[in-house]
């Protein structure tokens, strides 16, 4: 077997557990356990000409007529790819946590670059609820640069089949260059005790992007369901402004909670609800499954895959269907228990960072023999 050392490159510090829900750090730990980790690299922190960076940043803002998210434009990506190219040794293997430090103006001949991909720009930009501030020029350049970056990667590892399909159909990336590898789980630990599926306690957890994650749909559907059945309980947690924004007799709200208190919510609630309109994957779904909660979401993104196409939860088409389901949950105790226990077993067996890294290493080593 050809032993490789794989660098991990991300926008934020890859060793910071707050970066992308700890995904880069979890990947690093799994690589270290196999003796396959090279170095962690923070995009944009490479030695470079500071004056050039400042000038190109200002030029990007003027060119795109906006200063927000211009990292998706040509100027900022040029800076990052140039710095990355200089920081890496000639013979190296690097796993990128995103595309914003690519494409290279000229790809290094002996460096190998791979992508761990949770979403494409096409999927994100067409589903996000917050795209009004993007200029047409930036949107057009972002799409072009994404395609160029995808074509420069030696292999792309997607979180889901859903993203693989978009890479093939929209960006025309050959299927043999893409391998779905899934993810591990987040910080919430599995729950092994007994669950109460007769008292319906519904949990919605979102640390941001309330609209993208279906917050308005949750509120609308719960209000309808609660009018029909006032035994339902909903807990919303994740942002400090939730208690000020939401006032309903059947809803308890929390801001950011210490991990111990958040864990207790996962342990004591019976159903997890997140009808996200723009959530490429969602580690929180896996955390819910690991705590024996059936998951409820919409028939889009990767949710059907995560829910086992309904084996471990409920796939719904709209708010009306969601309200009807919430109303009926108190009559589904045995069904909820079956889905919760099946999802728990499947999740713990399937979604580990070790499994993900084993798949990645297997593909890379097969290409470097």
C-alpha positions in Angstrom: 0.0 0.0 0.0 1.3 3.5 -0.9 1.2 5.5 2.3 0.2 9.2 1.7 0.3 12.2 4.0 -2.8 14.3 3.4 -2.8 18.0 4.1 -6.1 19.5 5.2 -6.9 23.0 3.9 -9.9 25.2 5.1 -11.0 28.8 5.1 -10.8 29.0 8.9 -8.3 27.3 11.2 -8.7 23.6 10.4 -7.9 22.7 14.0 -10.6 25.0 15.5 -13.6 22.9 16.6 -15.9 25.9 15.8 -14.9 25.8 12.1 -17.6 24.1 10.0 -19.1 22.3 13.0 -15.6 20.8 13.7 -15.5 18.9 10.3 -11.9 19.8 9.4 -10.7 18.9 12.9 -12.6 15.6 12.9 -11.0 14.8 9.5 -7.6 15.6 10.9 -8.1 13.4 13.9 -9.2 10.5 11.7 -6.1 11.0 9.5 -3.8 11.2 12.5 -5.2 7.9 13.8 -4.1 6.3 10.6 -0.7 8.1 10.4 -1.9 9.8 7.2 -2.0 13.5 8.3 0.4 16.0 6.8 -0.3 19.6 7.9 -3.3 21.8 8.5 -3.5 24.9 6.3 -5.7 28.0 6.7 -6.6 29.5 3.4 -5.5 33.1 3.1 -2.9 32.9 5.9 0.0 31.9 3.6 3.0 34.3 3.3 2.2 36.8 0.6 2.5 40.5 -0.4 0.2 42.4 2.0 0.0 45.4 -0.2 -1.0 43.2 -3.2 -3.7 41.6 -1.0 -5.1 45.0 0.0 -5.1 46.4 -3.5 -6.8 43.3 -5.0 -9.4 43.3 -2.3 -10.3 46.9 -3.0 -10.3 46.2 -6.7 -12.6 43.2 -6.2 -15.1 45.4 -4.3 -15.2 48.0 -7.0 -15.3 45.4 -9.8 -18.2 43.5 -8.3 -20.0 46.6 -6.8 -20.1 44.9 -3.4 -17.7 44.0 -0.6 -19.6 41.2 1.0 -18.6 37.6 0.0 -16.2 38.8 -2.7 -14.1 35.8 -1.8 -16.1 34.1 -4.5 -14.8 36.4 -7.1 -11.7 36.2 -9.2 -9.4 38.7 -7.3 -9.7 37.0 -3.9 -9.5 33.5 -5.2 -6.3 34.5 -7.1 -4.7 35.7 -3.9 -5.6 32.5 -2.0 -4.6 30.1 -4.8 -1.3 31.9 -5.3 -0.5 31.8 -1.6 -1.5 28.1 -1.3 0.7 27.2 -4.3 3.7 28.8 -2.6 3.0 27.3 0.8 2.9 23.6 -0.4 5.9 21.5 -1.3 6.1 20.3 -4.9 5.1 16.7 -4.1 2.1 16.9 -1.8 -1.5 15.8 -1.4 -4.1 18.3 -0.1 -7.7 17.8 0.8 -9.6 21.1 0.5 -12.7 21.8 2.6 -14.0 24.2 0.0 -13.3 25.7 -3.4 -12.5 29.3 -2.5 -8.7 28.8 -2.8 -9.0 27.4 -6.3 -8.7 27.5 -9.3 -5.0 28.0 -9.9 -4.0 30.2 -12.8 -1.7 27.4 -13.6 -2.1 24.2 -11.6 1.2 22.9 -10.1 2.2 19.9 -12.1 3.3 17.6 -9.2 0.8 18.7 -6.5 -2.4 16.6 -6.0 -5.5 18.4 -4.9 -8.8 16.9 -3.7 -12.1 18.4 -2.6 -14.4 17.4 0.3 -17.7 18.9 -0.9 -21.0 19.5 1.0 -22.6 21.6 -1.7 -22.0 23.2 -5.1 -22.4 26.9 -5.8 -25.2 26.1 -8.1 -27.2 24.3 -5.4 -26.5 27.0 -2.8 -27.2 30.0 -5.0 -30.5 28.7 -6.3 -31.8 27.6 -2.9 -30.5 30.3 -0.5 -33.0 32.7 1.0 -30.3 35.4 1.2 -29.0 36.1 -2.4 -30.5 39.6 -3.0 -27.2 41.3 -2.3 -25.2 39.5 -4.9 -24.3 41.4 -8.0 -24.9 39.7 -11.4 -21.2 40.0 -12.2 -20.2 38.2 -9.0 -22.8 35.4 -9.5 -21.6 34.9 -13.1 -17.9 34.8 -12.1 -18.6 32.5 -9.1 -20.3 30.0 -11.3 -17.4 30.1 -13.9 -14.7 29.8 -11.2 -16.5 27.0 -9.5 -16.5 24.9 -12.7 -12.8 25.7 -13.3 -12.0 24.6 -9.7 -13.9 21.4 -10.0 -12.1 20.5 -13.1 -8.7 21.1 -11.5 -9.3 18.8 -8.6 -7.8 15.3 -9.0 -10.8 13.8 -7.3 -13.9 15.1 -5.6 -15.3 13.5 -2.4 -19.0 14.5 -1.9 -20.9 14.3 1.3 -24.0 12.9 -0.6 -25.2 11.4 -3.8 -27.3 14.5 -4.2 -24.2 16.7 -4.6 -22.6 14.1 -6.9 -25.6 14.3 -9.2 -25.4 18.1 -9.4 -21.7 18.0 -10.2 -22.4 15.6 -13.0 -25.5 17.1 -14.4 -24.8 20.8 -14.0 -21.0 21.1 -14.0 -20.4 18.1 -16.4 -17.8 16.6 -14.1 -17.1 12.9 -15.1 -18.7 10.5 -12.7 -15.5 8.6 -12.2 -13.9 11.7 -10.6 -16.5 11.8 -7.8 -17.0 9.5 -4.8 -19.7 10.1 -2.1 -18.1 9.4 1.3 -20.6 10.8 3.8 -19.6 12.3 7.1 -19.2 11.5 10.8 -21.4 13.0 13.4 -21.2 16.3 15.4 -20.6 17.0 19.0 -23.8 15.6 20.4 -23.2 12.2 21.8 -25.4 9.1 21.2 -28.3 8.4 23.6 -28.7 4.8 24.7 -31.5 5.1 27.2 -35.3 4.7 26.8 -37.2 7.3 24.9 -40.7 8.6 25.6 -42.6 8.6 22.3 -46.0 9.1 23.9 -45.3 12.6 25.1 -44.5 14.4 21.8 -41.6 16.8 22.4 -40.4 18.3 19.1 -36.9 19.8 18.8 -35.8 22.4 16.2 -32.1 23.4 16.6 -30.5 25.9 14.3 -27.4 28.0 15.2 -28.1 30.4 12.3 -29.8 30.8 8.9 -33.3 30.5 10.5 -35.0 31.0 7.2 -32.8 28.6 5.2 -33.3 25.9 7.8 -37.1 26.2 7.6 -37.8 28.2 10.8 -40.8 30.1 9.3 -42.3 26.8 8.2 -41.8 25.3 11.6 -43.7 28.1 13.3 -46.5 28.1 10.8 -47.0 24.4 10.8 -46.8 24.1 14.6 -49.4 26.9 15.1 -51.8 24.9 13.0 -51.1 21.6 14.7 -51.2 23.1 18.2 -54.7 24.5 17.5 -55.8 20.9 16.9 -53.8 19.3 19.7 -52.5 21.4 22.6 -50.5 18.5 24.0 -47.7 19.1 21.5 -44.5 20.7 22.7 -41.9 22.4 20.6 -38.5 23.5 21.6 -36.5 26.0 19.5 -32.8 26.5 20.3 -29.7 28.0 18.8 -29.7 31.8 18.6 -29.9 34.3 21.4 -32.6 36.3 19.7 -35.1 33.4 19.6 -36.7 34.2 23.0 -37.4 37.7 21.8 -38.7 36.8 18.4 -41.0 33.9 19.3 -43.9 34.0 21.8 -46.3 31.0 21.8 -47.7 28.9 24.7 -46.6 25.6 23.1 -43.1 26.7 22.3 -40.0 26.9 24.6 -37.1 29.0 23.2 -33.5 29.0 24.0 -30.5 31.0 22.7 -27.0 29.4 22.6 -26.7 26.7 25.2 -23.7 25.0 26.8 -23.1 21.6 25.2 -24.3 19.8 28.4 -27.7 21.5 28.2 -28.0 21.0 24.5 -27.2 17.3 25.0 -30.0 17.1 27.5 -32.5 18.5 25.0 -31.5 15.8 22.4 -31.8 13.1 25.1 -35.2 14.1 26.2 -37.0 15.0 23.0 -38.8 12.5 20.9 -38.8 14.0 17.4 -36.4 16.3 15.5 -37.9 18.8 13.0 -35.9 20.8 10.4 -37.8 21.4 7.1 -34.7 23.1 5.6 -35.0 24.8 2.2 -31.2 25.2 2.0 -29.3 22.7 4.0 -26.9 20.6 1.9 -26.5 17.9 4.5 -27.0 18.8 8.2 -24.9 17.1 10.9 -27.7 17.9 13.2 -29.9 15.3 11.5 -27.3 12.7 12.3 -27.0 13.9 15.9 -30.8 13.5 16.2 -30.7 10.0 14.8 -27.9 9.1 17.2 -30.3 10.2 20.0 -33.1 8.0 18.8 -35.2 10.8 17.3 -37.0 10.3 14.0 -36.2 13.2 11.8 -38.7 15.3 9.8 -37.7 17.3 6.7 -38.6 18.3 3.2 -38.2 16.2 0.0 -35.1 18.1 -1.1 -31.4 18.4 -0.7 -29.8 15.3 0.9 -32.6 14.8 3.5 -34.2 11.9 1.7 -30.8 10.1 1.8 -30.2 10.8 5.5 -33.7 9.7 6.4 -33.2 6.4 4.6 -35.9 7.5 2.2 -38.4 7.6 5.1 -37.1 4.6 7.1 -35.8 6.8 9.9 -38.2 9.8 9.7 -40.7 11.6 7.5 -40.2 13.3 4.1 -42.8 16.0 3.4 -43.6 18.2 0.5 -45.0 21.4 2.1 -46.2 23.1 5.2 -49.7 21.6 5.0 -48.3 18.1 5.1 -46.1 19.1 8.0 -48.9 20.5 10.0 -51.0 17.4 9.4 -48.1 15.1 10.5 -47.4 17.1 13.7 -51.1 16.9 14.6 -51.0 13.1 14.1 -47.7 12.4 16.0 -49.4 11.6 19.3 -51.1 8.6 17.6 -47.8 7.3 16.1 -46.0 6.2 19.3 -45.0 2.7 18.1 -44.1 3.9 14.6 -41.9 6.7 16.1 -40.2 4.1 18.4 -39.5 1.8 15.4 -38.1 4.6 13.3 -36.1 6.1 16.2 -34.4 2.8 17.1 -33.7 1.9 13.4 -32.2 5.3 12.8 -30.1 5.1 15.9 -28.6 1.7 14.8 -28.0 2.8 11.2 -26.5 6.2 12.2 -23.9 4.8 14.7 -22.9 2.1 12.2 -22.7 4.3 9.1 -21.7 7.8 10.0 -18.2 7.9 11.5 -15.3 10.1 10.5 -13.2 6.9 10.4 -15.5 5.5 7.7 -15.3 8.7 5.7 -11.5 8.9 5.8 -11.1 5.2 5.0 -13.1 5.8 1.8 -11.0 8.9 0.9 -7.7 7.3 1.5 -8.7 4.2 -0.4 -9.4 6.3 -3.5 -6.3 8.4 -3.2 -4.0 5.5 -2.7 -5.5 3.6 -5.6 -4.7 6.6 -7.8 -1.1 6.9 -6.6 0.1 3.3 -6.9 
